Amino acid sequence: MDNPTNSARVDVTAPNTVPAEIPTVRRPDLLSVEDAKAMKLGTMADLFMAHINPGQMHFMKLLGFHKVKVERAEGMYYYDQHNRKILDFFGGFGSLALGHNHPRILAARKQFQDENRHEIAIAFMSQYAAALAKNLATVSPGDLDMVFFGSSGSEAMEAAIKLAERAAGPDRPKVVYAINSFHGKTKGVLSITDGELYRGQFKLVDNTVRIPFGDIEAIERAFRADRGIGVIVLETVQGGGGIIEAPDDFWQKLRSLCDRYGVIMVCDEVQCGYGRTGKFYAFEHYGIVPDITALAKSLGGGKTAMAAMIAKRDIYMKAYGSPKNAMIHAQATFGGIGEACATAIEALNVLYDEDLIENSAQTGAYLLDRLEEMKARYPKLIKDVRGRGMMVGVEFHDFSQAMPMVVKPMIAMLDDKLKGSLPGFIGSALLRDHGVLVAFTEYNRNVIRIEPPLIATRAHVDEFIDAFDAVLAKGVVRIVKDFVASQVG
Ligand SMILES: Cc1ncc(COP(=O)(O)O)c(C=O)c1O
């Protein structure tokens, strides 16, 4: 019988099936950063269609974005492939408080890199996250002291509603939200984001109660009728809704109602916060402090993705205060990463060193005055001008109202379908003929959103108004004709 232990040992060498010169992992044909920088407009469009969002290209073409390749951006301006300056009165929906590539932000980031600082904040404690959290607690009123870091407004708002839900407790799981609200597109916050466009046919959380924004009676009725309501979430100023503020006495009344009914109050400041309305938080205009708030967008200094949820300490402790539940809430892999925190620390310092909040209030008031002049000059086109600081909306009349008398009744039948087209034509003319960029709003598509960097001066406002005036002076028929010509040309 063979004894395997006695059998002669045979050395078996694995056949070398792979010749040494052929690497096991073939290097794919990758584009480099230099390839990206040198890319032609046509290739950019093809790749966008092939890999990012073919449907979105339709809108890019309508607005003329497909003809612009941004080569660099500084301060208030983009510079395109022809070195044409584009005045940025869109500001990334409020993401560019400090403008593009602020030199102090670039320097802070470069220094951080040159010193080989660390990024990951989920192993060792991060001195950068600690300093940024301390800064945010310092600029936040009351005992808004506890900070959670994420990288998008949606993530910060997810954290806000999760914290609120746990603090409210299992007997009060219902969340009140407003008509025309926008809190993000991830699935949790989508449940409190209004509007069929975004909600699509997703299966959403159904423990929600929808109320008209700014309607204190409706909220009181809801609180009284349903003790299951534990949380209310509102944007302090509705951005996507078309730059809408609640009546001045609304917030004080809401604070009292929330205190009386023990409902946790969440103010979403992702768009209206960070000095945009002329105070650090928009809720400071109304002399109230919510239980939880959230910031994102400009928090990253216009250079990085950074978001924060900021909560009152007692609410936080109720939900996550013990070692047993602390990790439910701990940050995601990139929450509070080093260079993003360093950038946000520097950005907050710049915001105050350069008095940008004050500038937002003052230059914003000037912008509103100049827009009121436009409204007086073009009453058939402009229906309303509103906002605070540098969060401003210009609402146009329905298309038919702007048309000559003879065609008015015919066009009126199409007003609903045509909503958004007049601002679209005007926005595309501003970009095409004057190198000025503005934004649109999600729900009321007759509104142009104006959210320039908070570094904007009166001269920038004048530049914008001159362009706006020149477009409106053409009259609606010429505006439409020029738009049609631009699409076929
Ligand atoms: C008020 C408000 N909340 C939340 C969000 C979501 O932020 P993000 O797009 O960074 O996820 C936005 C985005 O525009 C917003 O305006």
The ligand as an SDF file (V2000), in Angstrom:
LIG
                    3D

 16 16  0  0  0  0  0  0  0  0999 V2000
  -32.8800   73.9760    0.2940 C   0  0  0  0  0  0  0  0  0  0  0  0
  -32.0950   72.8120   -0.2340 C   0  0  0  0  0  0  0  0  0  0  0  0
  -31.9470   71.7120    0.5170 N   0  0  0  0  0  0  0  0  0  0  0  0
  -31.2390   70.6610    0.1040 C   0  0  0  0  0  0  0  0  0  0  0  0
  -30.6500   70.6530   -1.1440 C   0  0  0  0  0  0  0  0  0  0  0  0
  -29.8830   69.4580   -1.6090 C   0  0  0  0  0  0  0  0  0  0  0  0
  -28.5290   69.7640   -1.7140 O   0  0  0  0  0  0  0  0  0  0  0  0
  -27.5610   68.8950   -2.6390 P   0  0  0  0  0  0  0  0  0  0  0  0
  -27.9280   69.1750   -4.0650 O   0  0  0  0  0  0  0  0  0  0  0  0
  -26.1910   69.3790   -2.2770 O   0  0  0  0  0  0  0  0  0  0  0  0
  -27.7650   67.4760   -2.2730 O   0  0  0  0  0  0  0  0  0  0  0  0
  -30.7770   71.7730   -1.9630 C   0  0  0  0  0  0  0  0  0  0  0  0
  -30.1630   71.7920   -3.2970 C   0  0  0  0  0  0  0  0  0  0  0  0
  -30.3650   72.6390   -4.1200 O   0  0  0  0  0  0  0  0  0  0  0  0
  -31.5220   72.8900   -1.5050 C   0  0  0  0  0  0  0  0  0  0  0  0
  -31.6780   73.9780   -2.2660 O   0  0  0  0  0  0  0  0  0  0  0  0
  1  2  1  0
  2  3  1  0
  2 15  2  0
  3  4  2  0
  4  5  1  0
  5  6  1  0
  5 12  2  0
  6  7  1  0
  7  8  1  0
  8  9  2  0
  8 10  1  0
  8 11  1  0
 12 13  1  0
 12 15  1  0
 13 14  2  0
 15 16  1  0
M  END
$$$$
